[in-house]
């Protein structure tokens, strides 16, 4: 039954889901599915299968899945900018890159303070064109999702790329392994997940939030916002009302803007990332370890 997919913790969750909506399995056969990004103009979704070093593409009109690029430098997170170009986080490339309209590739960031980045993980574009990304160490920790290499930076941090000058600024330096990130609908807050428990056993699996300063490019001191009760928060998105839809060990967790856990969409695999898509931006596409899933919700992506 469709209702068995839901764990309702707060009555507000009922207004965000369709009780009879099924979870569709659109594709299976991956090792670690990640980085979904929906392209509205073409009605297709691109996502990563990191250990298999490939990008895949799901066509909304036909349901067909094809390899988009292989090898792909062990890409992880993706987003789409205002011009419809794909922004990619590359583990093996140790950079943030952009796919131009003509198909060429531009490296936007591969170092900070003269030292190579670790392995950019997830990325978001702000309305002013600035590009914000996380840089944990997963892609250089082993050869499974990149190339094993020593870390040149003094830690794992969050950065911002200026759209005009290309200058790279470090904006968060108080996290163990910054991972997924997203802005609030009004862009007054940046939310960042910390998956540091993979390397530091005493690190809480949490999402922190950071108020933006008036310049729109720097952050005030952050605070812990929500803590995951099953597994780790990885990638996440906000809907137009400010609710957080976050990946977790048992599915997708939905939190209200006041940090209340409203409910869960339960899956039988660990979820790594998700995004809203479809013509009405009301379909949640979910990268769940070996599969790509989707479910319609009563919310729209911010």
Residue, then its C-alpha position, 0 to 999 in steps of 0.5 A: x500500500x502507498x500509505x506504508x511509504x510514509x511515517x507521519x510524525x506531525x499532522x502538517x505532513x499530510x498536507x505535503x504528501x499524496x497518501x496514495x502516491x507510489x514510489x516509482x523506480x525509474x532505474x536500477x543498477x548503480x553502485x552509489x547514485x548521487x547528484x540529481x539535477x532536472x533540466x526543465x527545457x529538455x524534460x530530463x534528469x541527469x545524475x551520477x553513479x560515482x564509483x562507476x564513473x558515469x553520468x546517466x540521463x533519464x528522459x521524462x517523455x519516454x522513460x528511457x535511461x542512457x549514459x550521458x558521459x563516461x568516464x566523467x571524472x567521478x562527478x558527484x553533485x550537480x545543479x543548473x544555473x540561470x542559463x540552463x548550464x550544468x554545474x558539476x562537482x568533480x571528485x577526480x577532477x578535484x574541481x567545480x566545472x560548468x558545461x557550456x551551451x556548446x558542450x565545452x567544459x569550463x573549470x570554475x574552481x580547482x584550488x584555494x590559496x594556491x592549493x588544490x581543492x579536496x573533492x568538491x561534493x555538492x553545489x548550488x547557484x544563488x540568484x545573483x549568479x554566485x556558485x556555492x559548493x562544499x569540499x569534503x575529502x571523500x573523493x581523495x580518501x580512496x580510489x573508489x570514488x576518485x583518486x586517493x591523494x593527500x589533502x592539501x587544504x587545512x580542512x574541509x570547507x565551503x566556498x563561494x565563487x564570484x560570478x564576475x571575477x571568478x574569485x573564490x572565497x571560503x565562507x564556512x570553516x567550522x564543519x568536519x565534512x560539509x556535504x549537501x547545501x541549499x538556500x532558503x527560498x528568500x536566500x536569507x539562510x544557507x543550510x549545510x549538512x555535515x557528514x563528519x561522522x564518517x571520519x569523526x565518530x563524535x560528530x553529530x549528523x546534522x544540518x547547520x544554518x548560516x544567516x547571510x550578511x547584507x553583502x549576500x556573499x558572506x555568512x554570519x556565525x552558524x548554528x545547528x538546526x536539525x539532527x538526523x535520527x537515522x544515518x546521515x543527512x547528505x543532499x537535500x532541497x527546500x520547497x517553496x514554503x521553506x520545508x527541508x526535504x533531506x536524504x537519510x539512512x531510511x529514506x527522505x525526512x521532511x522538516x518544517x521551517x521551525x525544525x520540526x520533523x514532519x514525517x518521512x518517505x520510507x525507502x529500503x535503501x540509503x538515500x544520498x541525494x534528491x531534487x524537485x523536478x517535472x513541469x510543476x516541480x512537484x515530483x521528488x527525484x531520489x538517488x537511493x544507493x543503487x536506484x533512481x526513484x521518484x514520487x509526487x508530493x504536494x510541494x514545489x521545489x524552491 
